[in-house]
Structure formats: C-alpha cells, structure tokens
Amino acid sequence: MGHEPGETAPYSSETYANTHTPWVSGDPLKVDVEGMRDYAKDMLDQRFDLAGRAAHLKELFSMPVEAWNGMVLGEAAFLRSQLLANASELSAYLGNLGETLFNVGSAAQTIADIYGNGDAIGAADLNDVLFAFGDKSVPRPAGLPKGIGQTYEEALRAGAAGVVPPTETSAEWGPATSTVQSPYQSTLTSENVVTGQTREVVTTTIPGTGTTVVTTTVYNSKGGVVSTSSTRTTTSYDATRNQQVKVVTSGDTTTTTTTTYDGKGELTGETAQTSTGGRREVTIDPETGARTETTYNAKGDVTDRIVIGAETEGQPGVQRPLNEKYDPYLNGSL
C-alpha cells in the first residue's frame, strides 16, 4: 500500500528484515560432502520406509468391496466406487512422494559427487544445485566425473533401443490416473516415458454375481493396441461350511482357491488348484497353530514346503467379510 508524503511505513523493520539479503553476495558457498552423502542415504531410506508403510493400506481397496458386495443399492455401489477411486488417488500420491524423496536424494548424491575432491569444493556454485535437479540451462559442473550426469529418464531413453517393451505389470509404468465411468466400472491409466506407451486397466464389477473383470490393454504412442489381457475373478461364500471359494481365470489358466474358517473367523485351511494340474495347500495345526504351505506339481510331487510358526500374541486372525452379518443370504433371512 502507498503512503502519504512524510508518512512513516508502519512495518519498516519487517520490510528491512525481509529484503535485507546479504547472504546472496556474502561468504562463498560451503559444501559438506559427507553430510550430503548421508542425507542422500536418508532420503533413500525414507523412500523404502514409505513403500513399506503404504503396503499396509491395501485394506482401503479390499474393505469397500467386502462391505458392499453382490446386489446392493445404487447409492452403496456409488460410494464403493468413490472409496476405491480415493484409495487409488492416495496410492498414486504416495508413489509420487516416494519418487520425490528419491529425486531429492539423487540430487544430494550428485552434489557430493561434484565436490568429491578438495579442488572442486573451492569452485562451489549455486548453478551446480540446479544441474543436480536436472536443469539443462546451466553448464555441466567441472568437478563431476564423466560417468555421472544423466537423469534417470535420460538413462532409460539411452538404453531403450533394442530393449523389449515393458510388460503390463512392469514397474516402469508411471503413476496411474483413476477415472470412474459408473458405480460398477473404473479405469486406471498410466504412461511409460521411455517407450511412449499407455497402459489402460479397466475394472468392471458385475452386480449380483460376485464377479470382477479386470482388462489390461497396452497402446503404442500412436494409439495402436500392443497387447490385451483379461482376468475374471468370482468370489462366493458358503456360510454352512464357513468356506470362501475364489475362481480366477487369466488367459487359459483357471485357479480355484477354497479357504476354510472356523466359527471365530480364524483360518483353518486353504487349497488352490490350477487347471494345469498344480496345487497348493495350507494347513493349520489345531494344537500348535503352526502353518504348513505345500506346493505340488501336476504329477502330485511336492515341489516346495514351508512351515511357519504360530502367530505371536497381538496379531489379528483372518477377519470375516464386513458384509457377512448383513447379507440376508448368509444369515438365513432369505
């Protein structure tokens, strides 16, 4: 705001403090190389920690489906789709946050590489920080070793020639964008910066059947279809036997998994049978609580066996589906 002639500015001390910047032309920039390396490692550790913690949010995807499964009101189906969309957005945000931590750590490591010797420290420049964050408008620092200096994206592009395109489940796909078409259908779209391809994952829930169809299509940079696949999952629950049956069909292979619980909702056994003949069984010792997982090939020979001790105190058991006590077909109302 302007002032009348002769009027004293009411916040002159604050204005001076905010505009007085002697550090711009003050002492030379100092770099603690070892400190930068430690900081880079801390950023990488934070990224790994974030990825581990994010894995505990998987219930955000499963709970809405369990709460409103089968024939539900349209409002409930809409709420389910919104919760799933929110979970997808949170997952994408955490993925971007992890990537940011990695980028900041990489920049710190690059600065440490630039000033890895005493001569380079004497030539420290703020432009080197810009270079470390990928700014191509500044010159390459003289102290940076020749083998270092590409961004992650540049390195991928340089090695992309002759490389087989990423599979549908490859980690090279970028963060996904979620779009909800209806209460029963949503789409996740992601891109690959190296190949220019786009991956589209469409999830469709068929009302009243317990069936979900996931169709994954990969398009090239011109919009042509590179590959497409579909997975169909049907889940049912027999309350009289306390058994859940899940049938997953992907391509030419169908896997039927039967999971059995006791009256308290604790897992007592599980069998997974594939159409190709393979089988996997999980048994629980009722006395010790030890869990044995055994895998068989098509000939019935044991190919793998793992024994896991009983869960320690405080670990939750297998929970019954949230919608079970409200489902009239399961509690005998119908």
For each residue, the residues with C-beta under 8 A, 3 or more apart:
1:
2:
3: 7 8 9
4: 7
5:
6:
7: 3 4
8: 3 12
9: 3 12 15
10:
11: 14 15
12: 8 9 15 16
13: 16 17
14: 11 17 18
15: 9 11 12 18 19
16: 12 13 19 20
17: 13 14 20
18: 14 15
19: 15 16
20: 16 17
21: 24
22: 25 26
23: 26 27
24: 21
25: 22
26: 22 23
27: 23 30
28: 124
29: 124 125 126
30: 27 121 124
31: 36 111 112 115 121 124
32: 35 36
33: 36 37 112 115 116 121
34: 37 38 112
35: 32 38 39
36: 31 32 33 39 40 108 109 111 112
37: 33 34 40 41 108 109 112
38: 34 35 41 42
39: 35 36 42 43 105 108
40: 36 37 43 44 105 106 108 109 112
41: 37 38 44 45 105
42: 38 39 45 46 105
43: 39 40 46 47 101 102 104 105 108
44: 40 41 47 48 101 102 105
45: 41 42 48 49
46: 42 43 49 50 101
47: 43 44 50 51 98 101 102 105
48: 44 45 51 52
49: 45 46 52 53
50: 46 47 53 54 94 97 98 101
51: 47 48 54 55 98
52: 48 49 55
53: 49 50 56 57
54: 50 51 57 91 94 98
55: 51 52 58
56: 53 59
57: 53 54 60 87 90 91 94
58: 55 61 62
59: 56 62 63
60: 57 63 64 83 86 87 90
61: 58 64 65 84 87
62: 58 59 65 66
63: 59 60 66 67 83 322
64: 60 61 67 68 79 80 83 84 87
65: 61 62 68 69 80 84 205 212
66: 62 63 69 321 322 323
67: 63 64 80 322 323
68: 64 65 72 76 77 79 80 323
69: 65 66 72 210 235 321 323
70: 207 208 209 210 323 327 329
71: 207 208
72: 68 69 76 77 80 207
73: 76 77
74: 77 78 183
75: 78 79
76: 68 72 73 79 80
77: 68 72 73 74 80 81 183 184 205 207
78: 74 75 81 82 183
79: 64 68 75 76 82 83
80: 64 65 67 68 72 76 77 83 84 183
81: 77 78 84 85 180 182 183 184 186
82: 78 79 85 86 180
83: 60 63 64 79 80 86 87
84: 61 64 65 80 81 87 88 186
85: 81 82 88 89 178 180 186
86: 60 82 83 89 90
87: 57 60 61 64 83 84 90 91
88: 84 85 91 92 176 178 186 188
89: 85 86 92 93 178
90: 57 60 86 87 93 94
91: 54 57 87 88 94 95 176
92: 88 89 95 96 175 176 177 178
93: 89 90 96 97
94: 50 54 57 90 91 97 98
95: 91 92 98 99 175
96: 92 93 99 100 175
97: 50 93 94 100 101
98: 47 50 51 54 94 95 101 102
99: 95 96 102 103 175
100: 96 97 103 104
101: 43 44 46 47 50 97 98 104 105
102: 43 44 47 98 99 105 106
103: 99 100 106 107 133
104: 43 100 101 107 108
105: 39 40 41 42 43 44 47 101 102 108 109
106: 40 102 103 109 110 132 152
107: 103 104 110 111 129 132 133
108: 36 37 39 40 43 104 105 111 112 132
109: 36 37 40 105 106 112 113
110: 106 107 113 114 131 132 144 148 149
111: 31 36 107 108 114 115 128 129 132
112: 31 33 34 36 37 40 108 109 115 116
113: 109 110 116 144 145 148
114: 110 111 120 128 132 141 143 144
115: 31 33 111 112 120 121 124 128 143
116: 33 112 113 120 143 145
117: 120 121 143
118: 121 122
119: 122 123 143
120: 114 115 116 117 123 124 141 142 143
121: 30 31 33 115 117 118 124
122: 118 119
123: 119 120 142 143
124: 28 29 30 31 115 120 121 128
125: 29 128 141
126: 29 129 130
127: 130 131 138 139 141
128: 111 114 115 124 125 131 132 138 141
129: 107 111 126 132 133
130: 126 127 133 135 137 138
131: 110 127 128 134 135 138 139 140 141 144
132: 106 107 108 110 111 114 128 129
133: 103 107 129 130
134: 131 151
135: 130 131 138
136:
137: 130
138: 127 128 130 131 135
139: 127 131
140: 131 144 149
141: 114 120 125 127 128 131 144
142: 120 123
143: 114 115 116 117 119 120 123
144: 110 113 114 131 140 141 148 149
145: 113 116 148
146: 149
147:
148: 110 113 144 145
149: 110 140 144 146
150: 154 155 158
151: 134 154 155
152: 106 155 156
153: 156 157 193 194
154: 150 151 157 158
155: 150 151 152 158 159
156: 152 153 159 160 172 193 194
157: 153 154 160 194
158: 150 154 155
159: 155 156 163
160: 156 157 163 194 195
161:
162:
163: 159 160
164:
165: 195 197 218 226
166: 170 172 173 192 194 195 197
167: 170
168: 199 216 218 227 229
169:
170: 166 167 173 192
171:
172: 156 166 192 194
173: 166 170 176 190 191 192 199
174: 190 191 192 193
175: 92 95 96 99 190
176: 88 91 92 173 188 189 190 201
177: 92 188 189 190
178: 85 88 89 92 186 187 188
179: 186 187 188 189
180: 81 82 85 185 186 187
181: 185 186 187
182: 81 185
183: 74 77 78 80 81
184: 77 81 204 205 206 207
185: 180 181 182 202 203 204 205
186: 81 84 85 88 178 179 180 181 202 203
187: 178 179 180 181 200 201 202 203
188: 88 176 177 178 179 200 201 203
189: 176 177 179 198 199 200 201
190: 173 174 175 176 177 198 199
191: 173 174 196 197 198 199
192: 166 170 172 173 174 195 196 197 198 199
193: 153 156 174 196
194: 153 156 157 160 166 172
195: 160 165 166 192 220 221
196: 191 192 193 220 221
197: 165 166 191 192 218 219 220 221 226
198: 189 190 191 192 218 219
199: 168 173 189 190 191 192 216 217 218 219
200: 187 188 189 216 217 218 219
201: 176 187 188 189 214 215 216
202: 185 186 187 214 215 216 217
203: 185 186 187 188 212 213 214
204: 184 185 212 213 214 215
205: 65 77 184 185 211 212
206: 184 209 211 212 213
207: 70 71 72 77 184
208: 70 71
209: 70 206 234
210: 69 70 234 235 236
211: 205 206 232 233 234 235
212: 65 203 204 205 206 232 233 234
213: 203 204 206 230 231 232 233
214: 201 202 203 204 230 231 232 233
215: 201 202 204 228 229 230 231
216: 168 199 200 201 202 228 229 230 231
217: 199 200 202 225 227 228
218: 165 168 197 198 199 200 225 226 227 228
219: 197 198 199 200 223 224 225 226
220: 195 196 197 223 224 226
221: 195 196 197
222:
223: 219 220
224: 219 220
225: 217 218 219 228
226: 165 197 218 219 220
227: 168 217 218
228: 215 216 217 218 225
229: 168 215 216 250 251
230: 213 214 215 216 250
231: 213 214 215 216 248 249 250
232: 211 212 213 214 248 249 250
233: 211 212 213 214 246 247 248 249
234: 209 210 211 212 246 247
235: 69 210 211 244 245 246 247
236: 210 244 245
237: 243 244 245 321 324 330
238: 241 242 243 244 245
239: 242 324 330 331
240:
241: 238 260
242: 238 239 260 261 262 263
243: 237 238 258 259 260 261
244: 235 236 237 238 258 259 261 321
245: 235 236 237 238 256 257 258 259
246: 233 234 235 256 257 259
247: 233 234 235 254 255 256 257
248: 231 232 233 254 255 256 257
249: 231 232 233 253 254 255
250: 229 230 231 232 253
251: 229
252: 275
253: 249 250 274 275 276
254: 247 248 249 274 275
255: 247 248 249 272 273 274 275
256: 245 246 247 248 272 273
257: 245 246 247 248 270 271 272 273
258: 243 244 245 270 271 272
259: 243 244 245 246 267 269 270
260: 241 242 243 267 268 269 270
261: 242 243 244 264 265 266 267 268 318 320
262: 242 265 266 268
263: 242
264: 261 317
265: 261 262 317 318 319 320
266: 261 262 317 318
267: 259 260 261 270 282 284 317 318
268: 260 261 262 284 286
269: 259 260 281 282 283 284
270: 257 258 259 260 267 281 282
271: 257 258 279 280 281 282
272: 255 256 257 258 279 280 281
273: 255 256 257 278 279
274: 253 254 255 277 278 279
275: 252 253 254 255
276: 253 298
277: 274 297 298 299
278: 273 274 295 296 297 298
279: 271 272 273 274 295 296
280: 271 272 293 294 295 296
281: 269 270 271 272 293 294 296
282: 267 269 270 271 291 292 293 294
283: 269 291 292 294
284: 267 268 269 289 290 291 292
285: 288 289 290 291 292
286: 268 289
287:
288: 285 310
289: 284 285 286 309 310 311
290: 284 285 307 308 309 310
291: 282 283 284 285 307 308 309 310
292: 282 283 284 285 305 306 307 308
293: 280 281 282 304 305 306 307 308
294: 280 281 282 283 302 304 305
295: 278 279 280 302 303 304 305
296: 278 279 280 281 300 301 302 303
297: 277 278 300 301 303
298: 276 277 278
299: 277
300: 296 297
301: 296 297
302: 294 295 296 305
303: 295 296 297
304: 293 294 295
305: 292 293 294 295 302
306: 292 293
307: 290 291 292 293
308: 290 291 292 293
309: 289 290 291
310: 288 289 290 291
311: 289 315 317
312: 315
313:
314:
315: 311 312
316: 319
317: 264 265 266 267 311
318: 261 265 266 267
319: 265 316 322
320: 261 265 324 325
321: 66 69 237 244 324
322: 63 66 67 319
323: 66 67 68 69 70 326 327
324: 237 239 320 321 327 330 331
325: 320 330 331
326: 323 331
327: 70 323 324 330 331
328: 331 332 333 334
329: 70 333 334
330: 237 239 324 325 327
331: 239 324 325 326 327 328
332: 328
333: 328 329
334: 328 329
